Amino acid sequence: MTLVDQVRADPDSAPISAKLRALLGVAAAVQRGGNHVSAQDVEDARQAGADDLQIHDTVLIAAAFCMYNRYVDGLATTRPADRSAYATAAEAIVNHGYLAGLPAPAQLPLPS
């Protein structure tokens, strides 16, 4: 979490690779709006070693998370006050998968 905090506070000085820094710049542009991703953002990412697939995936993931964030905000979803809850949840997902502990889905009747 220390590295995450450093990146969130100032990605330009955080101890991350130049490629990740450039891709985070692309993601930040996506967050402001798709039209904010400039040719220079893409060129900076390429110069830092990112290939077209990595740039594409960065745009896709950033756009998806913008939508997810708006979705959960719109539903007034809460988040844990204690950040250690994220580590606990991650461990459970790694060890048991995303569906562990959830009730089995109801069986819908098939149309006749």
C-alpha positions in Angstrom: 0.0 0.0 0.0 3.0 2.3 0.5 3.7 2.3 -3.2 0.0 2.8 -4.1 0.0 5.8 -1.8 3.1 7.2 -3.4 1.7 6.8 -6.9 -1.6 8.3 -5.9 0.1 11.3 -4.3 2.6 12.0 -7.1 3.1 9.5 -10.0 5.9 11.6 -11.4 8.1 11.0 -8.3 6.9 7.5 -7.3 9.4 4.7 -7.7 7.8 3.1 -10.8 9.1 2.4 -14.3 9.0 5.1 -17.0 6.6 2.8 -18.9 4.1 2.6 -16.1 4.4 6.3 -15.4 3.6 7.0 -19.1 0.7 4.5 -19.1 -0.7 6.1 -16.0 -0.6 9.4 -17.9 -2.7 7.9 -20.6 -5.1 6.5 -17.9 -5.4 10.0 -16.3 -6.2 11.5 -19.7 -9.0 8.9 -20.2 -10.3 9.7 -16.7 -10.7 13.4 -17.8 -12.5 12.2 -21.0 -11.6 10.1 -24.1 -10.9 13.2 -26.2 -8.2 14.1 -23.7 -5.9 11.3 -24.8 -3.4 13.1 -27.1 -1.0 11.8 -29.7 1.7 13.0 -27.4 0.4 10.8 -24.5 0.5 7.8 -26.9 4.0 8.7 -28.2 5.3 9.2 -24.6 4.0 5.7 -23.8 5.6 4.2 -26.9 8.9 6.0 -26.1 8.8 4.5 -22.6 8.5 1.0 -24.0 4.7 0.4 -24.2 3.4 -1.4 -27.2 0.1 -0.8 -28.9 -1.6 -3.6 -27.0 -0.5 -2.2 -23.6 -1.7 1.3 -24.6 -5.0 -0.1 -25.8 -5.5 -2.1 -22.6 -4.7 1.0 -20.5 -7.4 2.9 -22.3 -9.9 0.1 -22.0 -9.2 -0.5 -18.3 -9.2 3.2 -17.4 -12.5 3.7 -19.3 -14.1 0.6 -17.7 -13.1 1.8 -14.2 -14.5 5.2 -14.9 -17.8 3.5 -15.7 -17.5 1.2 -12.6 -16.8 4.1 -10.3 -19.8 6.0 -11.6 -22.0 2.9 -11.2 -21.0 2.2 -7.6 -21.2 5.9 -6.7 -24.7 6.1 -8.3 -25.8 3.1 -6.1 -24.4 4.9 -3.0 -22.1 1.9 -2.4 -19.9 2.2 0.7 -16.3 1.2 1.1 -14.5 -0.1 4.1 -13.1 2.5 6.5 -10.2 0.1 7.4 -7.9 -0.3 4.4 -6.7 -3.7 5.6 -10.1 -5.0 4.5 -8.8 -4.8 0.9 -5.9 -7.1 1.7 -8.3 -9.6 3.4 -10.7 -9.5 0.4 -7.8 -10.0 -2.1 -6.5 -13.0 -0.2 -9.9 -14.6 -0.2 -10.3 -14.0 -3.9 -6.8 -15.5 -4.6 -7.5 -18.5 -2.4 -11.1 -19.2 -3.1 -12.2 -17.2 -6.2 -14.7 -14.5 -6.7 -17.8 -16.6 -6.0 -16.7 -18.2 -2.8 -19.2 -17.6 0.0 -21.9 -16.4 -2.3 -25.2 -18.2 -2.3 -25.9 -20.4 -5.3 -27.8 -18.5 -8.0 -31.6 -19.1 -8.1 -32.6 -21.4 -10.9 -34.9 -19.7 -13.3 -37.6 -21.8 -14.9 -36.9 -22.5 -18.5 -39.4 -21.3 -21.1 -41.7 -23.9 -22.3 
